[in-house]
Amino acid sequence: MDQERPLKDALVDSANVDQCGGGVSPCSRSPCQNSAACVEDPGSLHGYTCHCSEGYSGVNCQHKPGVCNMIQPCQNGGACVGEGHDYTCLCPIGYTGQHCEHVVHKIGASAAFNEHSWVELNRTLLPQEAGIPQVISLELRTRRPNSLLLWYGQDPTVRGQGQDYISIAVKDGFVEFGYELGGGPTLLRSKSRVDDGQFHTLRVERTGQQGILILDREAPQAAQSPGQLHMLNTDGNIYIGEWCIQTELLHSHHHLFVYFKV
């Protein structure tokens, strides 16, 4: 027979309900590799900690012994990535060199890159102030149909998906200017290709939700980001490079000039 019962009494009765059989241990999935011991650790990001065998490293002890964890070659706070004898030092701002051993006192008229290097610039070069345009001017030359030219987003330690950013890239031979303010991504694309080995002049601008892309003498491409948000919230630095071989940097307030040869 159906009975009426006050909701508050039902809540009291169910206050001590727990999962039958207890929770599943995060170590039951055997996440630790290379004979590492898994220990439950509720305070860690993944709920467990791997105690690695000597020479192994990584969250799951997935990195085999090599230069990075045996002799730690990167200096001045540089991060070492790679395995075995193959490694790369990711240098913090102000340092360069194979092992981040050289202090960068000043960027001159040009800088050289290989296919796996870039320049990291302080985010203060492109200030974020309401109503003030952020302008980036580039002169580029490339025969590569796909390359990342500039990225300005979150700190590398922060998960970037869905976060604010500004990006400039060459995709399938066309220049793309993208940005995200929190309401969804916005993308502007040039009408002409730039992977012809000739010099091209590019100017992109963002003021609030409004974005503009101008390539050479083309008519400006304009767009407005979706939603109501109009401020760019980024705490990472500005990255220029990836495929860049030569670049010239000039700066004025709210305006970043870059010369590329890629």
C-alpha positions in Angstrom: 0.0 0.0 0.0 1.3 3.5 -0.9 2.3 5.6 2.1 3.0 9.3 2.3 6.1 10.2 4.2 7.7 13.6 4.8 10.7 14.3 2.6 12.9 15.4 5.5 12.5 12.0 7.2 13.5 10.2 4.0 16.6 12.4 3.7 17.6 11.5 7.3 17.2 7.8 6.7 19.3 7.9 3.5 22.1 10.1 4.9 24.4 7.1 5.6 23.8 5.3 2.2 27.2 4.4 0.6 28.3 2.6 -2.5 28.0 -1.2 -2.2 31.3 -2.9 -1.9 33.3 0.3 -1.5 35.0 2.5 -4.2 37.2 1.2 -7.0 40.9 1.8 -6.3 42.6 4.0 -9.0 45.5 1.5 -8.8 43.2 -1.3 -10.0 43.8 -0.1 -13.6 47.5 -0.7 -13.2 48.5 2.8 -14.4 52.1 2.6 -13.4 54.5 1.3 -16.0 58.0 -0.3 -16.0 57.5 -2.3 -12.8 56.6 0.8 -10.7 54.6 0.5 -7.5 51.2 2.2 -7.4 50.0 3.8 -4.1 46.6 5.4 -3.6 47.0 9.1 -3.0 43.7 11.0 -2.7 45.5 14.3 -2.6 47.1 13.9 -6.1 45.5 14.8 -9.4 44.9 11.2 -10.5 44.2 9.7 -7.1 47.4 7.7 -7.1 51.2 8.0 -7.1 53.7 5.8 -8.9 57.0 5.0 -7.2 59.4 4.6 -10.1 62.3 2.3 -10.4 65.7 4.0 -10.5 66.1 6.1 -13.7 62.5 6.1 -14.7 60.3 9.2 -14.5 56.9 10.6 -15.4 53.5 10.5 -13.8 53.2 6.8 -14.7 57.0 6.1 -14.8 56.6 6.0 -18.6 59.9 7.8 -19.4 62.8 5.4 -19.7 66.3 6.3 -18.3 68.0 8.8 -20.5 69.9 12.0 -20.6 67.0 14.1 -19.2 66.7 12.2 -15.9 70.2 10.9 -15.6 72.3 14.0 -16.0 69.6 16.7 -16.3 71.5 18.8 -18.9 69.1 21.8 -19.1 70.3 24.9 -17.1 68.6 28.0 -15.7 65.3 26.3 -15.1 65.0 24.8 -18.6 62.7 21.8 -19.0 64.2 18.7 -20.6 61.9 16.6 -22.8 62.8 13.4 -24.7 64.0 9.9 -24.1 67.3 8.1 -24.3 70.0 10.2 -25.9 67.4 12.3 -27.8 66.3 15.4 -25.9 65.4 19.1 -26.2 65.7 21.8 -23.6 62.7 24.2 -23.4 64.2 27.4 -22.2 62.4 29.9 -19.9 62.1 33.6 -21.0 65.5 35.2 -21.1 67.6 32.2 -21.9 68.6 30.4 -25.1 71.1 27.8 -26.3 71.1 24.0 -26.6 71.1 23.7 -22.8 69.6 27.2 -22.0 73.1 28.3 -21.0 73.1 31.7 -22.7 71.4 34.8 -21.4 69.3 36.8 -24.0 70.2 40.4 -23.3 68.5 41.8 -26.4 66.8 40.5 -29.6 68.6 42.0 -32.5 67.5 42.7 -36.1 66.9 39.0 -36.8 66.8 35.6 -35.1 67.4 32.2 -36.6 65.1 29.1 -36.0 65.0 25.5 -37.0 61.8 23.5 -37.4 61.4 22.8 -33.7 62.2 26.2 -32.1 60.4 29.4 -31.3 60.7 32.7 -29.5 58.7 33.3 -26.3 57.9 36.9 -25.6 56.5 38.5 -22.5 52.7 39.0 -22.7 53.1 42.6 -21.7 54.1 43.3 -25.4 50.4 42.9 -26.3 48.5 44.6 -23.4 44.8 43.8 -22.8 42.8 46.9 -22.1 39.1 47.4 -22.8 38.4 49.4 -26.0 42.1 49.5 -27.0 42.9 47.5 -30.2 45.4 44.7 -30.2 47.3 44.9 -33.5 49.8 42.5 -34.9 51.7 43.2 -38.2 53.6 40.5 -40.1 55.7 40.3 -43.2 56.1 36.7 -44.2 57.5 34.5 -46.9 57.0 30.8 -47.0 56.5 27.7 -49.3 55.0 25.7 -46.5 51.2 25.2 -46.7 50.8 24.6 -43.0 52.6 26.4 -40.1 51.9 28.1 -36.8 53.2 31.7 -36.8 51.9 33.1 -33.5 50.1 31.8 -30.4 49.0 33.8 -27.4 47.0 31.9 -24.9 47.1 30.3 -21.5 50.0 29.3 -19.4 51.4 25.9 -20.5 50.5 24.4 -17.2 46.7 25.2 -17.7 44.5 23.0 -19.8 43.9 25.1 -23.0 40.6 23.5 -24.3 37.8 26.1 -24.3 40.2 28.9 -23.0 40.8 32.3 -24.5 43.6 32.7 -27.2 44.8 34.5 -30.2 46.5 32.6 -33.1 47.9 33.2 -36.5 48.7 30.3 -38.8 49.1 29.2 -42.4 46.7 26.4 -43.2 46.4 24.8 -46.6 48.3 27.8 -47.9 45.9 30.5 -46.6 46.4 32.7 -43.6 44.0 32.2 -40.7 43.5 34.5 -37.7 41.6 33.0 -34.9 40.6 34.1 -31.4 38.4 32.9 -28.5 36.9 35.2 -25.8 34.8 32.6 -24.0 31.7 32.6 -26.3 33.1 30.4 -29.0 36.0 30.5 -31.5 36.2 33.1 -34.3 38.2 32.5 -37.5 39.1 34.8 -40.3 40.8 33.5 -43.5 42.6 35.2 -46.3 41.3 35.1 -49.8 44.7 34.4 -51.3 47.4 31.8 -50.7 50.7 32.8 -49.2 52.8 29.6 -49.8 54.3 30.9 -53.0 57.7 31.9 -51.7 56.9 35.6 -52.1 56.8 38.3 -49.4 53.3 39.1 -48.1 52.2 41.8 -45.6 49.7 40.8 -43.0 47.9 42.9 -40.4 45.4 41.5 -37.8 43.5 43.5 -35.3 41.1 42.7 -32.4 39.1 45.3 -30.6 36.6 43.7 -28.2 34.6 41.2 -30.2 35.6 42.7 -33.5 38.4 41.0 -35.6 40.0 42.2 -38.8 42.5 40.5 -41.2 44.2 42.4 -44.0 46.6 40.5 -46.4 48.5 42.6 -48.9 46.0 44.7 -50.9 43.0 42.5 -50.2 39.8 43.9 -48.9 39.7 43.6 -45.1 38.1 40.4 -43.7 36.0 41.2 -40.6 34.1 39.1 -38.1 32.6 39.3 -34.6 33.0 36.7 -31.9 29.8 35.0 -30.6 28.4 35.6 -27.2 28.6 38.7 -24.9 32.2 38.5 -23.7 34.6 41.0 -25.2 37.8 40.7 -23.1 40.7 38.4 -23.8 41.6 36.6 -20.6 45.0 35.0 -21.2 47.9 34.6 -18.7 50.4 32.9 -21.0 53.2 34.5 -23.0 53.4 35.2 -26.7 55.0 32.4 -28.8 56.4 33.1 -32.3 57.8 30.4 -34.4 57.5 26.6 -34.9 58.4 26.8 -38.6 60.0 30.3 -38.5 63.5 30.5 -39.9 64.1 34.2 -39.6 62.2 36.9 -37.8 62.6 40.6 -37.0 60.8 42.0 -34.0 59.8 45.6 -33.4 57.4 46.9 -30.7 55.2 49.8 -29.9 52.4 50.0 -27.3 49.5 47.7 -28.2 51.2 47.0 -31.6 53.5 44.1 -32.3 55.4 44.0 -35.5 57.0 40.8 -36.7 59.0 39.9 -39.8 58.9 36.3 -40.8 60.8 34.2 -43.4 59.4 30.7 -43.2 
